[in-house]
Amino acid sequence: MPEVFYNDQEVMFKLSWSKSTLKRRRADGLLRFRKIKNKFYYREKGVFSLLFPDPSSS
């Protein structure tokens, strides 16, 4: 199954984050990303791990 990636707008909508919050989380390393031609893309798996954290990993 192919990997799914989200762009900035999709991630901001799903996480209810502002653009500055998203930028800060990228800088802090909380959300991994790929930069392609000056655009950021985020793996679906990484976004969902923020939405639904694994309680057994604490």
Buried (B, 14 or more C-beta within 10 A) or exposed (E): EEEEBBEBEBBBEBBEBEEEEBEEBBEEEEBEBEEEEEEBBBBBEBBEBBEEEEEEEE
